[in-house]
Amino acid sequence: MKKATLPSRRKATIKKVVKKKISKSDVSKTKVGKPVKKVVKKIIKKKPTIKKTAQSKKQTIKKDAKKKNVPIPFKDTEEIPHFLLRNLVDIYYDFQGQRIQTQLRIGSSERENSLTQEDLSVFGITTIFENAQNFEKDVEKLIVRQLKNHALYNQYLEKIQGIGPLLAAGLIAYIDDIEKFDHVSSLWQYSGYGMNRYCDECKKPTSVDVKYETGKVAKKLQPFETCPICNGKTRTILQKRMPGYQSNWNDRLKVLAWKAANSFVKQSAAKSKYRKLYDKIKAEEHRKHPTKKIEKGKTFFNDGHLHNRAMRKVSKIFLAHVWQTWRRQQGLETTEPYAKQLLGHSVVEAFTDK
């Protein structure tokens, strides 16, 4: 009878174990091949059971999440860093804008080539757009989950008719640190709703030179009461884009504040106090400028122009309310706006709808 053969590596291991653990008499009594199983059974001991700690459980969850391709759970009690919130808002709006543009292009091609919605469905185009919209919803859900830990949203922005989680998240993320805006005018300037200066003698706005690491020098708008070129007195102009000059405001925040005002206009006056405020301001603008005016080929004070003037004022008032509420929540000092402090104008205090 032939002896049972084992792989060389295993054979060497078994010989070593047999020498240490069992006697020659025990081996001689057994048949060839059978002692191996008995020896292995005797030598292998059960591993001691270790109770899983919180850290080991967390690691297990992360491993399972990677295997199943599901998001790793995070602490709902922690406030998300503003730069991450800003990225989420940018992802949502950028992705949504691209999806809408693509849908419009395909819709145009659909009409030109006499295709139907059923044709798009057959080729999988409809499914792609549905998946894209689901992605947007997932990003929005994540933003909502994170906003519930922010006091400004819970105690103020959520209670304003027309301000949803995306607008609120954008405003919080792009303003970022309310402590750096000592006066509401500083926030207006940063948001693009402030004033710049223009020199009539030089026929150009006041600016500063900004030098980059590449060696490139660019002119950035900066308001100066005295012109740095001719030392002449300058006049105020609205913050607006000027050819050859970099803007001195945050474009995204300016757009978000305008979107907020546009959202207020779409609300019912019975539910939204900001809509009532818009109606009041626009009526006042019509009273001041009852007829349109044409200067240098440009039309002023028509209905569209008055609408934009009212929208700008509502945006500024809303930003002032955000500034006031946020600073008070953090125990920071709030000063009266220039219009009230020095000019004696009345100022609308912060309010909520819900």
Secondary structure, 3 states (H helix, E strand, C coil): CCCCCCCHHHHHHHHHHHHHHCCHHHHHHCCCCHHHHHHHHHHCCCCCCCCCCHHHHHHHHHHHHHHHCCCCCCCCCCCCCHHHHHHHHHHHHHHHHHHHHHHHHHHHHHHHCCCCHHHHHHCCHHHHHHHHHHHHHHHHHHHHHHHCCCHHHHHCHHHCCCCCHHHHHHHHHHHCCHHHCCCHHHHHHHHCCCEEEEECCCCEECEEEEECCCCCEEEEECCCCECCCCCCECEEEECCCCCCCECCCCHHHHHHHHHHHHHHHCCCCCCCHHHHHHHHHHHHHHHHCCCCEEECCEEECCHHHHHHHHHHHHHHHHHHHHHHHHHHHCCCCCCCCHHHHCCCCCCCCCCCCC
